[in-house]
Amino acid sequence: MKISNKVKLGSVFAALVSGMVMSGSAMAINPGNGGGGSDCSVNRVSGSGAVFYVPSGGSGNYNILGWGNGTGGGSTTYRGLLESVAEQCILVAAATTASAGDGRAVESAVNQAKSRYSNIVGSDPKVCTSGHSQGGGGAFNAANRLDADCVIGVQPDTVFTTRISRPVASDVDVVCIFSTGDTLAPALPSNGRNCRTNSTRYTQETTSGSHFTPTSGDGGAVGRVMREYASRWLVE
């Protein structure tokens, strides 16, 4: 029987993250090394279909990064990476679904964060949507649903597991981050082109690592580039 690339991509990712479980309690996290500095401590709190990485110790209101998992990913798959982003004094609202491509779950996570943490994000926080693989492609769809300020696509798949429904607004900053060792969602031939054609203010970055580099530790070289853009657009 012939197995499609879409099925293979989802199956490989699901096999990697199987056995991971969601923590229902809040946990204090000490700051580690991040691409834009480590100024905040972080508390991890579960929501409804979402988990929040809530910073404290910084000055002023925090902006929000909405996150969508890759196919098969769950609430703990990207924990190290998302903690390292929140340590830069960014509130991370991460959907826990394994199917984030349409952007709805990320939209819900961000809206929950705006309501639940209104005392620390203010009435009009900047919002970046982000995600890995299926969630990376879905970050465009989430940005449209939320009228977001920026998109950070991490090794976005825009071919097999999701489609970008329409271009983001012309004032939305977009970066798509690819890696040289990625054979599941490489920039060529289609993913980089699809990111570009759905953006006006577009930057493409290429770094080292495999498709699963973002799921380990703080995301390696891929995570470092992600943090640099999150810091540039949501902190600096």
MARZA-122904 format. One record per residue: residue number from 1; residue in three letters; x, y, z of N, C-alpha, C in turn. Coordinates in pm, whole numbers, plus 50000, padded with zeros to 5 digits. Layout:
BEGIN
{NUM; "ALA"; {X; Y; Z}; {X; Y; Z}; {X; Y; Z}}
...
This chain:
BEGIN
{1; "MET"; {50084; 49881; 50000}; {50000; 50000; 50000}; {50088; 50124; 50000}}
{2; "LYS"; {50058; 50220; 49916}; {50134; 50345; 49910}; {50092; 50436; 50024}}
{3; "ILE"; {50189; 50490; 50096}; {50162; 50579; 50208}; {50198; 50720; 50166}}
{4; "SER"; {50108; 50814; 50181}; {50132; 50952; 50139}; {50233; 51020; 50228}}
{5; "ASN"; {50296; 51127; 50177}; {50388; 51206; 50258}; {50318; 51266; 50377}}
{6; "LYS"; {50191; 51305; 50360}; {50117; 51362; 50471}; {50106; 51263; 50586}}
{7; "VAL"; {50071; 51139; 50555}; {50058; 51037; 50658}; {50194; 51010; 50723}}
{8; "LYS"; {50300; 51001; 50642}; {50431; 50973; 50697}; {50478; 51084; 50790}}
{9; "LEU"; {50455; 51209; 50754}; {50498; 51319; 50838}; {50428; 51313; 50973}}
{10; "GLY"; {50296; 51293; 50970}; {50222; 51285; 51095}; {50262; 51164; 51177}}
{11; "SER"; {50284; 51050; 51112}; {50318; 50928; 51184}; {50455; 50938; 51251}}
{12; "VAL"; {50552; 50995; 51181}; {50684; 51010; 51239}; {50680; 51100; 51361}}
{13; "PHE"; {50609; 51213; 51349}; {50602; 51306; 51460}; {50528; 51243; 51577}}
{14; "ALA"; {50417; 51176; 51550}; {50339; 51114; 51657}; {50420; 51008; 51730}}
{15; "ALA"; {50499; 50932; 51657}; {50582; 50830; 51721}; {50685; 50892; 51814}}
{16; "LEU"; {50739; 51007; 51774}; {50840; 51073; 51855}; {50784; 51119; 51988}}
{17; "VAL"; {50661; 51174; 51985}; {50608; 51235; 52106}; {50516; 51144; 52185}}
{18; "SER"; {50496; 51021; 52142}; {50408; 50932; 52215}; {50461; 50907; 52355}}
{19; "GLY"; {50369; 50896; 52449}; {50407; 50872; 52588}; {50426; 50998; 52668}}
{20; "MET"; {50427; 51115; 52602}; {50440; 51239; 52676}; {50306; 51271; 52739}}
{21; "VAL"; {50306; 51322; 52862}; {50183; 51350; 52933}; {50179; 51495; 52974}}
{22; "MET"; {50059; 51547; 52993}; {50038; 51686; 53029}; {50040; 51702; 53179}}
{23; "SER"; {50110; 51804; 53227}; {50110; 51837; 53368}; {49997; 51934; 53395}}
{24; "GLY"; {49913; 51904; 53494}; {49799; 51989; 53524}; {49828; 52094; 53628}}
{25; "SER"; {49947; 52099; 53682}; {49978; 52192; 53789}; {50074; 52299; 53742}}
{26; "ALA"; {50075; 52410; 53817}; {50169; 52518; 53788}; {50304; 52483; 53848}}
{27; "MET"; {50411; 52524; 53781}; {50545; 52492; 53828}; {50636; 52611; 53805}}
{28; "ALA"; {50709; 52652; 53907}; {50805; 52760; 53890}; {50927; 52710; 53817}}
{29; "ILE"; {50980; 52792; 53726}; {51092; 52753; 53641}; {51200; 52858; 53653}}
{30; "ASN"; {51323; 52818; 53676}; {51433; 52914; 53683}; {51478; 52952; 53544}}
{31; "PRO"; {51515; 53080; 53523}; {51561; 53122; 53391}; {51685; 53047; 53347}}
{32; "GLY"; {51693; 53020; 53216}; {51811; 52958; 53157}; {51867; 53046; 53049}}
{33; "ASN"; {51939; 52989; 52953}; {51999; 53067; 52846}; {51898; 53088; 52734}}
{34; "GLY"; {51873; 53212; 52697}; {51780; 53244; 52590}; {51845; 53336; 52489}}
{35; "GLY"; {51788; 53339; 52368}; {51847; 53419; 52263}; {51843; 53568; 52288}}
{36; "GLY"; {51747; 53617; 52365}; {51734; 53760; 52387}; {51755; 53800; 52531}}
{37; "GLY"; {51823; 53718; 52608}; {51843; 53748; 52749}; {51750; 53666; 52835}}
{38; "SER"; {51774; 53665; 52965}; {51695; 53586; 53058}; {51658; 53675; 53176}}
{39; "ASP"; {51555; 53755; 53157}; {51522; 53857; 53255}; {51406; 53818; 53345}}
{40; "CYS"; {51327; 53720; 53308}; {51206; 53685; 53382}; {51212; 53541; 53432}}
{41; "SER"; {51151; 53517; 53547}; {51120; 53381; 53588}; {50986; 53344; 53525}}
{42; "VAL"; {50956; 53214; 53522}; {50840; 53166; 53446}; {50759; 53069; 53529}}
{43; "ASN"; {50629; 53083; 53524}; {50537; 52990; 53587}; {50454; 52924; 53477}}
{44; "ARG"; {50447; 52791; 53480}; {50372; 52716; 53379}; {50236; 52679; 53436}}
{45; "VAL"; {50129; 52721; 53367}; {49993; 52705; 53417}; {49904; 52646; 53308}}
{46; "SER"; {49824; 52546; 53343}; {49733; 52484; 53246}; {49605; 52563; 53233}}
{47; "GLY"; {49553; 52570; 53109}; {49425; 52632; 53081}; {49334; 52532; 53011}}
{48; "SER"; {49236; 52582; 52938}; {49143; 52498; 52865}; {49195; 52477; 52723}}
{49; "GLY"; {49254; 52359; 52698}; {49314; 52333; 52568}; {49438; 52416; 52543}}
{50; "ALA"; {49498; 52464; 52651}; {49614; 52552; 52638}; {49701; 52538; 52762}}
{51; "VAL"; {49826; 52577; 52748}; {49915; 52591; 52862}; {49984; 52725; 52848}}
{52; "PHE"; {50001; 52794; 52961}; {50056; 52928; 52960}; {50192; 52930; 53031}}
{53; "TYR"; {50288; 52995; 52969}; {50418; 53018; 53030}; {50419; 53165; 53067}}
{54; "VAL"; {50399; 53190; 53198}; {50370; 53324; 53245}; {50496; 53385; 53307}}
{55; "PRO"; {50546; 53495; 53251}; {50668; 53556; 53304}; {50639; 53648; 53422}}
{56; "SER"; {50739; 53667; 53503}; {50731; 53766; 53611}; {50871; 53819; 53637}}
{57; "GLY"; {50878; 53941; 53688}; {51006; 53999; 53721}; {51054; 54103; 53623}}
{58; "GLY"; {50984; 54119; 53511}; {51022; 54221; 53414}; {50953; 54353; 53446}}
{59; "SER"; {50968; 54449; 53359}; {50906; 54580; 53379}; {50801; 54603; 53271}}
{60; "GLY"; {50689; 54661; 53310}; {50585; 54694; 53213}; {50499; 54574; 53176}}
{61; "ASN"; {50407; 54595; 53082}; {50317; 54489; 53036}; {50389; 54394; 52941}}
{62; "TYR"; {50348; 54268; 52944}; {50408; 54167; 52857}; {50328; 54152; 52729}}
{63; "ASN"; {50397; 54123; 52621}; {50332; 54086; 52496}; {50315; 53935; 52489}}
{64; "ILE"; {50244; 53886; 52387}; {50202; 53745; 52383}; {50253; 53677; 52257}}
{65; "LEU"; {50304; 53555; 52275}; {50334; 53467; 52164}; {50239; 53348; 52170}}
{66; "GLY"; {50158; 53330; 52064}; {50069; 53215; 52055}; {50138; 53101; 51982}}
{67; "TRP"; {50127; 52980; 52033}; {50203; 52867; 51981}; {50112; 52753; 51938}}
{68; "GLY"; {50146; 52691; 51822}; {50078; 52572; 51773}; {50175; 52457; 51754}}
{69; "ASN"; {50141; 52339; 51804}; {50229; 52222; 51796}; {50235; 52164; 51655}}
{70; "GLY"; {50341; 52089; 51630}; {50349; 52006; 51512}; {50256; 51886; 51525}}
{71; "THR"; {50231; 51818; 51414}; {50143; 51701; 51414}; {50191; 51597; 51514}}
{72; "GLY"; {50103; 51557; 51606}; {50139; 51460; 51708}; {50196; 51522; 51833}}
{73; "GLY"; {50226; 51651; 51831}; {50283; 51718; 51948}; {50178; 51743; 52054}}
{74; "GLY"; {50223; 51762; 52177}; {50133; 51786; 52288}; {50183; 51895; 52379}}
{75; "SER"; {50130; 51898; 52500}; {50155; 52009; 52591}; {50298; 52016; 52642}}
{76; "THR"; {50371; 51905; 52636}; {50509; 51906; 52688}; {50615; 51892; 52579}}
{77; "THR"; {50574; 51874; 52454}; {50670; 51846; 52347}; {50772; 51958; 52331}}
{78; "TYR"; {50728; 52082; 52343}; {50815; 52197; 52320}; {50842; 52275; 52449}}
{79; "ARG"; {50831; 52208; 52561}; {50836; 52279; 52689}; {50965; 52360; 52705}}
{80; "GLY"; {51079; 52298; 52678}; {51205; 52369; 52695}; {51215; 52491; 52607}}
{81; "LEU"; {51172; 52478; 52480}; {51176; 52589; 52387}; {51085; 52702; 52434}}
{82; "LEU"; {50962; 52670; 52474}; {50866; 52773; 52510}; {50903; 52839; 52643}}
{83; "GLU"; {50961; 52765; 52736}; {51011; 52825; 52859}; {51119; 52928; 52827}}
{84; "SER"; {51207; 52892; 52734}; {51317; 52983; 52702}; {51267; 53111; 52636}}
{85; "VAL"; {51156; 53103; 52562}; {51096; 53223; 52505}; {51034; 53308; 52616}}
{86; "ALA"; {50961; 53245; 52707}; {50896; 53318; 52815}; {50997; 53385; 52908}}
{87; "GLU"; {51116; 53327; 52920}; {51220; 53386; 53004}; {51265; 53523; 52953}}
{88; "GLN"; {51231; 53552; 52827}; {51262; 53683; 52770}; {51154; 53785; 52805}}
{89; "CYS"; {51067; 53749; 52899}; {50957; 53837; 52942}; {50850; 53849; 52835}}
{90; "ILE"; {50813; 53733; 52781}; {50703; 53720; 52684}; {50606; 53617; 52740}}
{91; "LEU"; {50477; 53647; 52740}; {50378; 53549; 52784}; {50348; 53456; 52666}}
{92; "VAL"; {50373; 53327; 52686}; {50350; 53228; 52581}; {50218; 53157; 52606}}
{93; "ALA"; {50128; 53163; 52508}; {49999; 53095; 52515}; {50003; 52982; 52413}}
{94; "ALA"; {50022; 52859; 52462}; {50045; 52744; 52374}; {49922; 52655; 52369}}
{95; "ALA"; {49872; 52632; 52248}; {49764; 52534; 52231}; {49819; 52395; 52259}}
{96; "THR"; {49738; 52308; 52314}; {49783; 52172; 52345}; {49743; 52071; 52240}}
{97; "THR"; {49667; 52112; 52140}; {49621; 52019; 52036}; {49736; 51972; 51948}}
{98; "ALA"; {49719; 51853; 51890}; {49815; 51801; 51793}; {49777; 51842; 51650}}
{99; "SER"; {49670; 51918; 51635}; {49621; 51958; 51503}; {49594; 52108; 51505}}
{100; "ALA"; {49701; 52186; 51493}; {49691; 52332; 51508}; {49685; 52404; 51374}}
{101; "GLY"; {49669; 52333; 51264}; {49684; 52393; 51133}; {49584; 52500; 51097}}
{102; "ASP"; {49460; 52490; 51147}; {49361; 52589; 51107}; {49369; 52716; 51191}}
{103; "GLY"; {49449; 52717; 51295}; {49470; 52837; 51375}; {49369; 52858; 51485}}
{104; "ARG"; {49263; 52778; 51491}; {49157; 52801; 51589}; {49204; 52779; 51733}}
{105; "ALA"; {49282; 52674; 51756}; {49326; 52645; 51892}; {49424; 52751; 51942}}
{106; "VAL"; {49508; 52802; 51853}; {49600; 52909; 51892}; {49522; 53036; 51920}}
{107; "GLU"; {49423; 53065; 51838}; {49336; 53180; 51864}; {49275; 53170; 52003}}
{108; "SER"; {49223; 53052; 52039}; {49162; 53033; 52170}; {49264; 53053; 52282}}
{109; "ALA"; {49385; 52998; 52265}; {49488; 53011; 52368}; {49524; 53157; 52392}}
{110; "VAL"; {49541; 53232; 52284}; {49577; 53374; 52297}; {49463; 53453; 52362}}
{111; "ASN"; {49340; 53426; 52321}; {49228; 53499; 52380}; {49211; 53466; 52528}}
{112; "GLN"; {49235; 53339; 52564}; {49233; 53304; 52707}; {49339; 53383; 52783}}
{113; "ALA"; {49459; 53393; 52724}; {49568; 53465; 52791}; {49533; 53612; 52809}}
{114; "LYS"; {49473; 53674; 52707}; {49436; 53815; 52717}; {49338; 53838; 52831}}
{115; "SER"; {49244; 53745; 52849}; {49144; 53759; 52954}; {49201; 53722; 53091}}
{116; "ARG"; {49268; 53608; 53095}; {49316; 53555; 53223}; {49428; 53639; 53283}}
{117; "TYR"; {49511; 53696; 53197}; {49628; 53770; 53245}; {49622; 53917; 53203}}
{118; "SER"; {49501; 53972; 53202}; {49484; 54112; 53160}; {49563; 54208; 53248}}
{119; "ASN"; {49589; 54168; 53372}; {49662; 54256; 53462}; {49810; 54270; 53426}}
{120; "ILE"; {49863; 54176; 53347}; {50006; 54184; 53311}; {50029; 54199; 53161}}
{121; "VAL"; {49924; 54186; 53080}; {49941; 54207; 52935}; {49877; 54337; 52888}}
{122; "GLY"; {49795; 54396; 52971}; {49731; 54521; 52933}; {49615; 54500; 52838}}
{123; "SER"; {49561; 54611; 52790}; {49440; 54605; 52707}; {49469; 54580; 52559}}
{124; "ASP"; {49592; 54605; 52515}; {49623; 54590; 52374}; {49766; 54539; 52354}}
{125; "PRO"; {49793; 54414; 52397}; {49929; 54361; 52381}; {49961; 54331; 52235}}
{126; "LYS"; {50088; 54338; 52199}; {50129; 54287; 52069}; {50118; 54135; 52072}}
{127; "VAL"; {50082; 54077; 51959}; {50068; 53932; 51949}; {50147; 53881; 51830}}
{128; "CYS"; {50232; 53783; 51854}; {50297; 53706; 51748}; {50238; 53566; 51751}}
{129; "THR"; {50210; 53510; 51635}; {50171; 53369; 51629}; {50289; 53288; 51578}}
{130; "SER"; {50305; 53169; 51634}; {50419; 53086; 51602}; {50378; 52940; 51612}}
{131; "GLY"; {50465; 52852; 51569}; {50438; 52711; 51577}; {50539; 52634; 51495}}
{132; "HIS"; {50538; 52503; 51514}; {50634; 52416; 51447}; {50561; 52322; 51351}}
{133; "SER"; {50618; 52301; 51232}; {50567; 52205; 51136}; {50422; 52239; 51099}}
{134; "GLN"; {50324; 52152; 51128}; {50185; 52188; 51102}; {50149; 52319; 51173}}
{135; "GLY"; {50195; 52334; 51296}; {50167; 52457; 51370}; {50235; 52578; 51311}}
{136; "GLY"; {50348; 52557; 51243}; {50417; 52668; 51177}; {50337; 52721; 51059}}
{137; "GLY"; {50285; 52630; 50977}; {50195; 52672; 50870}; {50068; 52733; 50927}}
{138; "GLY"; {50020; 52671; 51035}; {49898; 52721; 51100}; {49915; 52857; 51165}}
{139; "ALA"; {50041; 52898; 51190}; {50064; 53030; 51249}; {50013; 53141; 51159}}
{140; "PHE"; {50016; 53119; 51027}; {49959; 53218; 50934}; {49808; 53225; 50952}}
{141; "ASN"; {49744; 53108; 50963}; {49599; 53106; 50980}; {49559; 53167; 51114}}
{142; "ALA"; {49636; 53139; 51218}; {49609; 53198; 51350}; {49626; 53349; 51346}}
{143; "ALA"; {49728; 53396; 51274}; {49751; 53540; 51263}; {49633; 53610; 51199}}
{144; "ASN"; {49575; 53550; 51097}; {49458; 53608; 51032}; {49338; 53610; 51126}}
{145; "ARG"; {49322; 53506; 51205}; {49209; 53498; 51296}; {49223; 53600; 51410}}
{146; "LEU"; {49346; 53629; 51450}; {49371; 53716; 51564}; {49408; 53858; 51525}}
{147; "ASP"; {49426; 53884; 51397}; {49479; 54013; 51352}; {49613; 54040; 51423}}
{148; "ALA"; {49701; 53941; 51417}; {49828; 53946; 51489}; {49925; 54044; 51424}}
{149; "ASP"; {50027; 54079; 51500}; {50129; 54174; 51455}; {50244; 54106; 51381}}
{150; "CYS"; {50266; 53978; 51408}; {50381; 53910; 51350}; {50360; 53760; 51352}}
{151; "VAL"; {50437; 53692; 51265}; {50433; 53546; 51251}; {50576; 53494; 51255}}
{152; "ILE"; {50599; 53390; 51337}; {50728; 53322; 51342}; {50702; 53175; 51311}}
{153; "GLY"; {50721; 53136; 51186}; {50700; 52998; 51144}; {50826; 52917; 51165}}
{154; "VAL"; {50819; 52813; 51246}; {50934; 52729; 51277}; {50925; 52600; 51196}}
{155; "GLN"; {51011; 52588; 51095}; {51008; 52473; 51005}; {50865; 52443; 50960}}
{156; "PRO"; {50797; 52546; 50906}; {50654; 52531; 50877}; {50626; 52436; 50761}}
{157; "ASP"; {50532; 52346; 50783}; {50482; 52262; 50674}; {50359; 52330; 50617}}
{158; "THR"; {50363; 52362; 50492}; {50249; 52426; 50424}; {50201; 52343; 50306}}
{159; "VAL"; {50242; 52216; 50304}; {50213; 52130; 50189}; {50127; 52010; 50228}}
{160; "PHE"; {50170; 51935; 50328}; {50107; 51807; 50358}; {50006; 51812; 50473}}
{161; "THR"; {50042; 51878; 50583}; {49956; 51874; 50702}; {49866; 51996; 50717}}
{162; "THR"; {49897; 52103; 50647}; {49811; 52222; 50654}; {49831; 52306; 50530}}
{163; "ARG"; {49740; 52399; 50511}; {49749; 52497; 50402}; {49729; 52635; 50462}}
{164; "ILE"; {49799; 52734; 50410}; {49775; 52872; 50448}; {49653; 52921; 50370}}
{165; "SER"; {49549; 52960; 50442}; {49421; 52989; 50376}; {49424; 53118; 50295}}
{166; "ARG"; {49499; 53218; 50343}; {49510; 53344; 50269}; {49630; 53421; 50322}}
{167; "PRO"; {49682; 53516; 50246}; {49797; 53594; 50294}; {49763; 53673; 50420}}
{168; "VAL"; {49864; 53695; 50502}; {49846; 53780; 50619}; {49844; 53926; 50574}}
{169; "ALA"; {49798; 54015; 50660}; {49789; 54157; 50627}; {49926; 54213; 50592}}
{170; "SER"; {49926; 54319; 50514}; {50052; 54373; 50462}; {50142; 54434; 50569}}
{171; "ASP"; {50087; 54464; 50687}; {50168; 54523; 50794}; {50218; 54419; 50894}}
{172; "VAL"; {50198; 54291; 50866}; {50240; 54182; 50956}; {50383; 54140; 50922}}
{173; "ASP"; {50472; 54147; 51020}; {50608; 54097; 51002}; {50608; 53945; 51006}}
{174; "VAL"; {50680; 53881; 50914}; {50682; 53735; 50904}; {50825; 53686; 50888}}
{175; "VAL"; {50860; 53582; 50963}; {50983; 53508; 50938}; {50949; 53360; 50935}}
{176; "CYS"; {51007; 53287; 50841}; {51000; 53141; 50841}; {51141; 53089; 50858}}
{177; "ILE"; {51157; 52999; 50954}; {51288; 52946; 50992}; {51297; 52801; 50945}}
{178; "PHE"; {51395; 52774; 50859}; {51417; 52639; 50809}; {51555; 52590; 50854}}
{179; "SER"; {51579; 52460; 50840}; {51710; 52406; 50878}; {51762; 52312; 50771}}
{180; "THR"; {51893; 52307; 50762}; {51959; 52233; 50654}; {51939; 52082; 50664}}
{181; "GLY"; {51917; 52030; 50785}; {51901; 51886; 50800}; {51758; 51839; 50803}}
{182; "ASP"; {51665; 51926; 50767}; {51522; 51893; 50772}; {51477; 51831; 50641}}
{183; "THR"; {51435; 51705; 50648}; {51385; 51637; 50528}; {51233; 51626; 50526}}
{184; "LEU"; {51166; 51666; 50634}; {51020; 51656; 50642}; {50950; 51785; 50601}}
{185; "ALA"; {51006; 51899; 50637}; {50948; 52028; 50598}; {51060; 52123; 50556}}
{186; "PRO"; {51131; 52089; 50449}; {51241; 52176; 50403}; {51187; 52301; 50334}}
{187; "ALA"; {51274; 52400; 50321}; {51234; 52524; 50253}; {51199; 52497; 50106}}
{188; "LEU"; {51280; 52414; 50041}; {51259; 52382; 49900}; {51193; 52246; 49884}}
{189; "PRO"; {51103; 52231; 49786}; {51073; 52328; 49682}; {50956; 52421; 49714}}
{190; "SER"; {50876; 52389; 49818}; {50748; 52460; 49830}; {50731; 52544; 49956}}
{191; "ASN"; {50784; 52500; 50070}; {50749; 52566; 50195}; {50797; 52711; 50202}}
{192; "GLY"; {50921; 52736; 50160}; {50970; 52872; 50159}; {50890; 52961; 50065}}
{193; "ARG"; {50858; 52907; 49948}; {50779; 52982; 49850}; {50641; 53014; 49905}}
{194; "ASN"; {50578; 52917; 49972}; {50445; 52939; 50026}; {50445; 53044; 50136}}
{195; "CYS"; {50551; 53044; 50220}; {50564; 53150; 50321}; {50574; 53286; 50254}}
{196; "ARG"; {50658; 53294; 50152}; {50682; 53423; 50086}; {50557; 53476; 50017}}
{197; "THR"; {50486; 53390; 49946}; {50371; 53437; 49869}; {50253; 53475; 49959}}
{198; "ASN"; {50258; 53436; 50086}; {50150; 53472; 50180}; {50192; 53583; 50276}}
{199; "SER"; {50300; 53654; 50243}; {50352; 53760; 50328}; {50395; 53878; 50241}}
{200; "THR"; {50387; 53997; 50297}; {50442; 54116; 50234}; {50577; 54151; 50295}}
{201; "ARG"; {50584; 54150; 50428}; {50707; 54184; 50501}; {50771; 54053; 50547}}
{202; "TYR"; {50844; 53988; 50456}; {50890; 53851; 50479}; {51041; 53841; 50489}}
{203; "THR"; {51086; 53760; 50585}; {51226; 53723; 50600}; {51235; 53571; 50610}}
{204; "GLN"; {51335; 53512; 50547}; {51358; 53369; 50557}; {51494; 53344; 50621}}
{205; "GLU"; {51497; 53254; 50718}; {51621; 53219; 50786}; {51647; 53070; 50769}}
{206; "THR"; {51774; 53035; 50751}; {51814; 52894; 50744}; {51922; 52869; 50847}}
{207; "THR"; {51904; 52764; 50926}; {52001; 52731; 51030}; {52024; 52580; 51028}}
{208; "SER"; {52094; 52530; 51128}; {52126; 52387; 51132}; {52023; 52311; 51215}}
{209; "GLY"; {52023; 52178; 51200}; {51935; 52095; 51280}; {51840; 52014; 51195}}
{210; "SER"; {51779; 51913; 51258}; {51680; 51828; 51192}; {51541; 51884; 51217}}
{211; "HIS"; {51441; 51815; 51165}; {51303; 51860; 51184}; {51262; 51854; 51330}}
{212; "PHE"; {51328; 51771; 51409}; {51286; 51754; 51548}; {51374; 51830; 51647}}
{213; "THR"; {51466; 51911; 51597}; {51551; 51991; 51685}; {51470; 52077; 51782}}
{214; "PRO"; {51358; 52139; 51743}; {51283; 52223; 51836}; {51222; 52148; 51954}}
{215; "THR"; {51215; 52014; 51946}; {51153; 51938; 52055}; {51251; 51901; 52164}}
{216; "SER"; {51377; 51935; 52150}; {51479; 51896; 52247}; {51541; 52019; 52313}}
{217; "GLY"; {51551; 52016; 52445}; {51613; 52126; 52517}; {51545; 52258; 52485}}
{218; "ASP"; {51627; 52361; 52458}; {51569; 52491; 52423}; {51561; 52512; 52272}}
{219; "GLY"; {51568; 52402; 52197}; {51545; 52409; 52053}; {51668; 52426; 51967}}
{220; "GLY"; {51787; 52418; 52027}; {51910; 52426; 51949}; {51920; 52552; 51867}}
{221; "ALA"; {51984; 52541; 51749}; {52003; 52657; 51663}; {51869; 52713; 51613}}
{222; "VAL"; {51773; 52624; 51589}; {51641; 52669; 51545}; {51576; 52755; 51654}}
{223; "GLY"; {51583; 52707; 51777}; {51526; 52782; 51889}; {51595; 52915; 51911}}
{224; "ARG"; {51724; 52919; 51888}; {51797; 53045; 51906}; {51748; 53151; 51809}}
{225; "VAL"; {51727; 53113; 51683}; {51676; 53209; 51585}; {51534; 53250; 51620}}
{226; "MET"; {51453; 53155; 51663}; {51316; 53188; 51704}; {51316; 53290; 51816}}
{227; "ARG"; {51401; 53270; 51918}; {51406; 53364; 52030}; {51452; 53502; 51987}}
{228; "GLU"; {51545; 53506; 51893}; {51593; 53636; 51845}; {51480; 53717; 51784}}
{229; "TYR"; {51396; 53651; 51704}; {51284; 53723; 51643}; {51175; 53755; 51745}}
{230; "ALA"; {51149; 53664; 51837}; {51050; 53693; 51942}; {51095; 53814; 52024}}
{231; "SER"; {51222; 53819; 52057}; {51274; 53933; 52134}; {51265; 54062; 52053}}
{232; "ARG"; {51300; 54055; 51926}; {51299; 54174; 51840}; {51159; 54231; 51825}}
{233; "TRP"; {51060; 54143; 51810}; {50925; 54190; 51778}; {50836; 54206; 51900}}
{234; "LEU"; {50868; 54137; 52010}; {50779; 54140; 52126}; {50842; 54202; 52251}}
{235; "VAL"; {50972; 54229; 52247}; {51038; 54286; 52365}; {51107; 54416; 52333}}
{236; "GLU"; {51194; 54416; 52232}; {51278; 54533; 52204}; {51196; 54649; 52144}}
